């Protein structure tokens, strides 16, 4: 766009452009996808099961508050946090609580796990390198990708919090994925549906897209992702390519 400047009476027109002081943005080299709630619908399966079991144990959460606090954590961090809350509320969880819950969610996943709509078609045509970086243990992560027919889009570039000392919201996992893929953090864009994932991506020095296509992303979930640092918000795979090109 060419600016038109009007000179004062008797003066000359200064047509020189001001210097471009916008920060330089590195070109996108690597797209890092979370798995649960971004590639597959597991978050809505997990959340429904977990809230049901916790309520039966006398520990109740508003779904949106539960999502913001727990989504994106590694299984060990998630369990430790729930155990601490149970103690705080004088509702200690039984020794077999997590074992029973894991069995229930595994059965639900075998029945209901699916890729998010249009995920495969859109990801398959993205020109940049791609990988998955998830808090899910590696064996379970591979099973999800295989079960939903997405594994070939990423294999062997599949990274789990098993591989690093600290899971999300720490940046370790994303930094490990980027280093392994030969990308500088500034060349990476993370696609995340959780506050903990957004925090991890920003702490890693990466651009982050808050992804809200999953059915678990209700109400003001997207606003929460933006408040915690997401650079853009995308509500469907059909809009992802435009958002990636704009960052």
C-alpha positions as CSV (number, residue, x, y, z in Angstrom):
1,X,0.0,0.0,0.0
2,X,1.4,3.4,-1.0
3,X,0.9,6.3,1.5
4,X,0.0,9.7,0.2
5,X,1.4,12.6,2.1
6,X,0.2,16.2,1.8
7,X,2.8,18.9,2.2
8,X,2.0,22.1,4.0
9,X,1.6,25.3,1.9
10,X,4.9,26.4,0.4
11,X,6.6,23.3,1.5
12,X,7.9,20.2,-0.3
13,X,6.2,16.8,-0.3
14,X,8.2,14.2,1.6
15,X,7.5,10.9,-0.1
16,X,10.1,8.9,1.7
17,X,8.8,5.9,3.7
18,X,9.4,5.6,7.4
19,X,11.8,2.8,8.3
20,X,10.2,-0.6,8.8
21,X,10.6,-1.3,12.5
22,X,8.4,-4.4,12.7
23,X,10.2,-7.4,14.3
24,X,11.5,-9.9,11.8
25,X,9.7,-13.2,11.9
26,X,11.6,-16.4,11.0
27,X,10.0,-18.5,8.2
28,X,8.0,-21.5,9.4
29,X,10.2,-24.6,9.2
30,X,8.4,-27.0,11.6
31,X,4.8,-27.5,12.7
32,X,4.5,-29.2,16.1
33,X,1.1,-30.8,16.8
34,X,-0.2,-31.8,20.1
35,X,-2.2,-35.1,19.9
36,X,-5.0,-35.3,22.4
37,X,-7.7,-32.8,21.4
38,X,-5.8,-31.6,18.4
39,X,-5.3,-34.7,16.2
40,X,-7.8,-37.0,17.9
41,X,-10.9,-36.7,20.1
42,X,-9.4,-38.3,23.2
43,X,-9.7,-35.2,25.4
44,X,-13.5,-35.3,25.3
45,X,-13.4,-39.0,26.1
46,X,-11.0,-38.5,29.0
47,X,-12.7,-35.5,30.4
48,X,-16.2,-37.1,30.5
49,X,-14.8,-40.2,32.2
50,X,-12.6,-38.4,34.7
51,X,-15.3,-36.0,35.8
52,X,-17.7,-38.9,36.3
53,X,-15.2,-40.9,38.4
54,X,-14.1,-37.9,40.4
55,X,-17.7,-36.9,41.1
56,X,-18.4,-40.4,42.4
57,X,-15.4,-40.0,44.7
58,X,-16.8,-36.7,46.0
59,X,-14.6,-34.4,44.1
60,X,-16.5,-32.1,41.7
61,X,-15.2,-29.7,39.1
62,X,-16.7,-27.3,36.7
63,X,-15.8,-28.8,33.3
64,X,-14.1,-25.6,32.1
65,X,-12.1,-25.2,35.3
66,X,-11.0,-28.8,35.0
67,X,-10.0,-28.4,31.4
68,X,-7.8,-25.4,32.1
69,X,-6.1,-26.9,35.2
70,X,-5.4,-30.4,34.0
71,X,-5.4,-30.7,30.2
72,X,-2.0,-31.1,28.7
73,X,-0.3,-32.4,31.8
74,X,1.7,-35.7,31.8
75,X,-0.1,-38.6,33.4
76,X,2.2,-38.5,36.4
77,X,1.7,-34.7,36.9
78,X,-2.1,-35.1,36.4
79,X,-2.3,-37.9,39.0
80,X,-0.1,-36.1,41.6
81,X,-2.2,-32.9,41.2
82,X,-5.5,-34.8,41.7
83,X,-4.2,-36.7,44.7
84,X,-3.1,-33.4,46.3
85,X,-6.6,-31.9,45.7
86,X,-8.2,-35.0,47.2
87,X,-6.2,-34.6,50.3
88,X,-6.9,-30.8,50.5
89,X,-10.7,-31.5,50.2
90,X,-10.6,-34.4,52.7
91,X,-11.6,-36.7,49.9
92,X,-8.6,-38.9,49.5
93,X,-8.7,-41.0,46.4
94,X,-8.7,-44.8,46.9
95,X,-5.6,-46.8,45.9
96,X,-7.4,-48.3,42.9
97,X,-9.1,-45.1,41.7
98,X,-6.6,-44.5,38.9
99,X,-6.4,-48.1,37.9
100,X,-10.2,-48.4,37.5
101,X,-10.3,-45.1,35.7
102,X,-7.6,-46.1,33.3
103,X,-9.5,-49.3,32.4
104,X,-12.7,-47.4,31.8
105,X,-11.0,-44.7,29.6
106,X,-9.1,-47.4,27.6
107,X,-12.4,-49.2,26.8
108,X,-14.1,-45.9,25.8
109,X,-11.1,-45.1,23.6
110,X,-11.2,-48.4,21.8
111,X,-14.8,-47.7,21.0
112,X,-14.9,-44.0,20.3
113,X,-11.5,-42.7,19.5
114,X,-11.4,-40.9,16.1
115,X,-9.4,-38.3,14.2
116,X,-10.8,-34.8,14.3
117,X,-12.7,-33.9,11.1
118,X,-10.5,-32.9,8.1
119,X,-7.3,-33.5,10.2
120,X,-5.7,-35.9,7.7
121,X,-6.5,-34.0,4.6
122,X,-5.2,-30.7,5.8
123,X,-2.1,-32.0,7.5
124,X,-1.2,-34.1,4.5
125,X,-0.9,-31.1,2.3
126,X,1.0,-28.8,4.6
127,X,4.4,-28.1,3.0
128,X,6.5,-27.6,6.2
129,X,8.0,-30.5,8.3
130,X,5.6,-31.9,10.9
131,X,5.9,-33.8,14.1
132,X,3.8,-34.7,17.2
133,X,4.8,-33.7,20.7
134,X,2.4,-35.0,23.4
135,X,2.2,-35.6,27.1
136,X,0.9,-39.1,26.4
137,X,3.3,-42.0,27.1
138,X,5.0,-43.1,23.8
139,X,3.4,-46.5,23.4
140,X,-0.1,-45.1,24.0
141,X,0.6,-42.2,21.7
142,X,1.6,-44.4,18.8
143,X,-1.5,-46.6,19.4
144,X,-3.7,-43.5,19.1
145,X,-2.1,-42.4,15.9
146,X,-2.3,-45.9,14.4
147,X,-5.9,-46.5,15.6
148,X,-7.0,-43.3,13.9
149,X,-5.0,-43.7,10.7
150,X,-2.7,-40.7,11.2
151,X,0.6,-42.3,12.1
152,X,2.0,-42.2,8.6
153,X,1.7,-38.4,8.5
154,X,4.4,-38.1,11.3
155,X,6.3,-41.3,11.7
156,X,9.1,-41.4,12.9
157,X,8.8,-37.9,14.3
158,X,6.7,-38.7,17.3
159,X,7.7,-37.2,20.6
160,X,6.4,-38.0,24.1
161,X,7.0,-36.4,27.5
162,X,8.6,-39.8,28.3
163,X,11.7,-38.4,26.5
164,X,12.3,-35.4,28.6
165,X,12.8,-34.5,32.3
166,X,9.8,-32.1,32.5
167,X,6.5,-32.2,30.7
168,X,4.2,-29.4,29.8
169,X,3.9,-26.5,30.9
170,X,7.7,-26.6,30.8
171,X,9.2,-26.2,27.4
172,X,11.4,-29.3,27.4
173,X,9.3,-31.4,25.1
174,X,8.9,-28.8,22.4
175,X,12.6,-27.9,22.5
176,X,13.6,-31.6,22.3
177,X,11.3,-32.0,19.2
178,X,12.7,-28.9,17.5
179,X,16.3,-29.9,18.2
180,X,15.8,-33.4,16.9
181,X,14.1,-32.0,13.7
182,X,16.9,-29.5,13.2
183,X,14.7,-26.4,13.7
184,X,15.3,-23.2,15.7
185,X,12.5,-22.4,18.1
186,X,11.7,-19.2,16.2
187,X,11.1,-21.4,13.1
188,X,8.4,-23.5,14.8
189,X,4.7,-23.1,15.2
190,X,2.9,-25.2,17.8
191,X,-0.7,-26.3,17.5
192,X,-2.2,-26.7,21.0
193,X,-5.6,-27.0,22.6
194,X,-4.5,-26.7,26.3
195,X,-3.3,-23.8,28.5
196,X,-0.4,-26.0,29.7
197,X,0.6,-26.6,26.0
198,X,0.3,-22.9,25.1
199,X,2.5,-22.0,28.1
200,X,5.1,-24.7,27.1
201,X,5.2,-23.4,23.5
202,X,5.6,-19.8,24.5
203,X,8.3,-20.7,27.1
204,X,10.1,-22.5,24.2
205,X,10.2,-19.3,22.2
206,X,7.8,-20.6,19.6
207,X,4.6,-19.2,17.9
208,X,1.5,-21.0,19.1
209,X,-1.9,-21.5,17.6
210,X,-4.7,-22.2,20.1
211,X,-6.8,-24.9,18.5
212,X,-10.4,-25.2,19.6
213,X,-11.9,-27.7,17.1
214,X,-12.5,-30.4,19.7
215,X,-15.9,-30.8,21.4
216,X,-14.2,-30.4,24.8
217,X,-13.3,-26.7,23.9
218,X,-16.5,-25.1,25.0
219,X,-17.5,-21.7,26.4
220,X,-14.5,-19.3,26.8
221,X,-11.9,-22.0,26.3
222,X,-10.4,-20.1,23.4
223,X,-10.3,-16.9,25.3
224,X,-8.2,-18.7,28.0
225,X,-5.7,-19.8,25.4
226,X,-5.3,-16.3,24.1
227,X,-4.9,-14.9,27.6
228,X,-2.1,-17.4,28.2
229,X,-0.2,-16.3,25.1
230,X,-1.6,-18.0,22.0
231,X,-0.8,-16.0,18.9
232,X,-3.9,-17.0,17.0
233,X,-7.0,-19.0,17.5
234,X,-8.3,-21.7,15.1
235,X,-11.7,-23.4,15.4
236,X,-11.5,-25.9,12.5
237,X,-8.9,-27.6,10.4
238,X,-10.2,-25.9,7.3
239,X,-8.9,-22.6,8.8
240,X,-5.5,-23.9,9.9
241,X,-3.6,-23.2,6.7
242,X,-4.6,-19.5,6.6
243,X,-3.6,-19.1,10.3
244,X,-0.2,-20.8,9.7
245,X,0.5,-18.5,6.8
246,X,-0.4,-15.4,8.8
247,X,2.1,-16.0,11.6
